[in-house]
Amino acid sequence: MKLMNKLFSVPLIGIKFLVSILLVWFALAFILDKSYSLAQIFGSFLLSFIALVTIFMFFFKKKFLELFPGLKIVWKIILIAYIICVVYVFVQTAMSIWRMDDKNKTQTAIDFINSQKINLDDVMGKNLPPKPDQMLNDSIIAGIDANNNSIRDDVELAIFAKYPNSAKIRAAELQYAQALQLELTQVFNSETLVVAIKKESYGSICIGETGPGISLEDSREEIKAGLSVNDSRRKEVEDFVINTEIRNKRQTDNLKYMTSYSVPPNEHCDIDLSLLPN
């Protein structure tokens, strides 16, 4: 207490006036804002209290307590409340900065996930990467992506090896593989998980468009056989991508971010499959 009294008795008039003006300005900025939310009212009170007590300590405390020594106990109570408020403001400011940083990080990840799409060069093999070192590739979750298309190189090569004569199936499976890879590497909260899962849903639906045509007029066996083909293609991509314990664990850990979402009826395939030759 003596140290604080000594600190505020230092005759730094210029600094005192500057601090006082800034505090009053912040307090008025809150008070004059017309939103009048509960947080706004609380912030106005808090900053006004801090501003008034600071100004009092800067300019009036010493003489006031000399004139009214009986109020020293009241002043100590106010001073304790003042210190608590100052600490609270600093903590809230730090948390606000942290939340803003987290929000920016989330938006950056969402923008990146949404920007990743399969292109025709990917489908036709013009960007095929070299075969990676499998031990190095499987030592980390992200693996190796030498051609930077957000598809792990070993997965990309496996899809081409499985379907060398079908650009349509490659396009759909590469899109689904890319979405699964983005979930493994870009998800860290509910917002990013929802965006990644939506992208996976589009890839999954796109794979369905490569399978045998199914209609309500088909027999039960034909429908079951068609669905089985689509399911097996999705499963083989999932097995390509989620091929290690650490990747399986990451996908499982992401479930803690799960929340409700809906998939808009957009175009599901990154590339129009009807434009591909086979």
N, C-alpha and C positions, 0 to 999 in steps of 0.2 A: 504494500500500500504506500509506504514512504517513497519507494522507487518510482511509482506511478505519479505521485504528487510532485516529486522532483522533476520528472520528465515533462509534465504539463506546466510547470512553472518556468521553464526555459523561455526567455523572451525572444522567440523566433516569430516576430509579428507577421512577416511576409508569408511564411509557411502556414501559420495559423489562419490567416485570412484566406489563403488559397484553398486549404482543406475545408474551411467553413463554406466557402462559395460552392465548391464541388459537391459537398454533402447536401447543401440546400438545393442545388440544381437537380441532383438525382432524386431527392425527395419530391420536389415539385413536378418533375417529369412523371413520376408514378402517380401523384395526386391528380394531375391535370389530364391524364390519359382517360378516355371516355369508356373504356371497356368495363371497368368496375367489376371485375371478377373477384372471387374470394381471395385468390392469390394476389391480385392487384391491391386490394384493400389491406391485406396483411403486409405486403411489401411496402406500401405507403406508410403505414404505421411504424414498421420496423425502421425504415430509413429516416423517417421524421424523428423518431426517438433517438437514433444514433446521432443525427445531425444536431439536434437540440442539446443533448448531453455533451457532445464534443465542443460545441460553441460555448456552453456554460463553463466547461473545464478550461478552455483557452482564455476566456476573458473575465469571467465573473466569480468563479468558485472561491478564490482566496478571500476577496472582500466580502462576499456573501456569507461565508462561514464565520468570518470575524464579526459580522453584525449579528448573526444568528447561530451561535455556537451550539445551541440545543438541537440543531438540525443535522449535526454531524452523523448521527446514527442513521437518519433517513438518507443522507447522502451516500453512506456506505452501502446501504441496500440498493439504491439506484445504480451505484457504481458496479455492484455485482451483476445486476440485471444488464447493465450496459456491456460488460465484458462478455456475458453469455450471448447477447445479441450480436456482438461483433464476431465472435467465434462462429455463431450460426450462419451469419451472412457469408463469411469466408468459406465455410464448408459447403453451403448451398451453391456458391459461385463455382467452387471446384467441381462439384457434382454436375452442375449445368454444363461446364466445359467438357467434362467426361462424357455426358450424354450426347452432346453435340458431336463430339468426335466419334462416338459409337454410331450415331445416326449417319454421319458422313461415310463411315466405313461400310455400313450396311448398304447404303445407296450405291456406293462404288461397286460392291459385290453384285448387287442386283443388276446394275447396268451392264456389268461384264457378262453375267449369265445370259441376259437377254440378247446380248450382241453376238453370242457365239452361235453360228449356223453352219450347216454343211454346205459346201459349194460344189459346183460341177467338177472342178479339178480334183477335189477329194474323192468323189465318186468314181471318176475315171482313172484314178491312180497316178495322176501327174505329180502329186505331192507325197508319194509313198516314202516313208522314212527307211533308213537302214535297220536291220535287225538289232535290237538292243541287247546289252549284256543282261541276261535274265536275272542273275543274282543281284546286280545293282538295281535293276528295274523293280524288283520285288522287295527291296530293302526299305523303301519309303512308300507312303500311301499314294502320292502323286505319280510315282514312276517316272518314266522317260517319255517326253513328247518332243522329239527333235524338230518336227515340222510345225510345231506351235498351232495346232488346230483343235486343242482341248480334247484330243482322243489319245489315249496312251498308245505308243507305237506298237507294242506287242498285240494289243487288241485290234488295231487297224489292220495289221498284217494277217492276223488270224481270220478276220472277216473276208479279206481278199482271197485268202487261200481256200476258204470254204465256198465262196461264191464268185469264182473267176468269170463266170459267164452270165451273171445277172446284175446289171447296174441298179435295177430297181430294189432288189433285196439289199444290196450293199448300201444304197442311199438310206434306206429305212434303218438298217442295223447300225450304221455309222452314226446316224442322228440319235438313236437310243443310247448308244455307247457314250457319245459325247455328253448327253444329259446325265448319265450315271456318274461319269467322271467329274462333272461339275458339282454334283452333290458331294462327292468325296472330298473335293478340294476347296469349295467356295462356301459351304454352309457352316454357319456358326451361331444362328439364332432362328427364330420362327419365320421371320420375313424372308430370309434367304432360302430356308428349306421349302417354303411354299412355292417360290419362283422355280427352284430346281425340280420339284415334284411335278409342277405344271409342264415343264419342259420334258420330263420323263413321260408324262401322259401323252403328249403330242407324238413323241417318238414311238411309244407303244401302239398308239392308234395307227401311225404310219406303217408300222410293221404289219398290222392287220390288213392294210390295203394291198400288201404284196401277196397275201395268201390266196387260196382258192375262193372264187366268188361264191358267196352264200346268200340264199334268199329264203323267204318263208315257204316257198314252194318246194324246197329241197326236202329230202327225207331226213329223218332224225340222224341216221348214220352219216349222211353226207355233211350235215351241219356239224356233227361231232368231229368228223375227220378234218373239216376245214378249220375249226377252232383249235384242234390239236396241233395243226401245222403252225398256226400263229403263236400258240403258247410255247411250242418248242423253239421257235426262233427268238422269242423274247428271253427264254431261259438260257439259250446258248450265249446270248450277249451278256446277260447277267453273270454267267459263269466265267466268261472272258474277263470281265471288268472286276468282279468281286472274287478274286482268285487267291487271296491270301488272308490269313487271320487278322492282320492289322486293318485291311480294307473292310473285311466283314464287321469288325468291331466298330470302325468309324461309321459305317452305315447304320449299325444298330444304335450307336450312341446318338446319332442324329434324330432318332425317334423321340427323344425327350423334348425336341422343339416342335413336335407335331401339333397342329392346330387345324381348325376347319378351313376349308377352301373350296373353290369351285373352278372348273376348267372352262374358260370361254369357248364358244363354238368357232374358233378361228381355223384357218388353214393349218392342218396338222403336219404336213410334210414340208421341210425346208425347201425341197426341190419337187416340182411337179413331176410325179412319177410317169405321167402319160407322155412326157417329153423324152424319156429315156428309151433307148433302143430295145432293151430286153429286161 
